[in-house]
Amino acid sequence: MKKTILFVYNADSGLFNTLTDIAHKIFAPETYECNLCAITYGNFAMRAEWKEFLETLDHELEFLHRDEFSGRYPGLSPALPAIFLKDGDLLEPLITAEEINGCTSIADLKDLITARLT
């Protein structure tokens, strides 16, 4: 069975939160709290370059918002955004919030993921 790459956004799920996030990214991008969202999504959709990269990964992919993650893993409270490698119920940190927040482009994030998976 393949391991899963779990991407956890530092944003909550739901329509209202999504609309609030869009407005925040447009009007105050410098204070937006989720660099994973900021890098991989435009204002309304996933960036094509990121989507194409995800399709090259030989892993299952899962995407959770902060509230979904805390509901599913109530004992964990890592700094977010974060990326984990999931093997069954075991979560192993793959890329930390600090590392994601240090990325300034999709290329930076892709390089980091590729390096960690090899």
Buried (B, 14 or more C-beta within 10 A) or exposed (E): EEBBBBBBBBBBBEEEBBEEBBEBBEEEEEEBBBBBBBBBBEEEEEEEEBEEBBEEBEBEEBBBBBBBBBEEBEEEEBEBBBBBBBEEEEBEEBBBBEBBBEBEEBEBBBEBBEEBEE
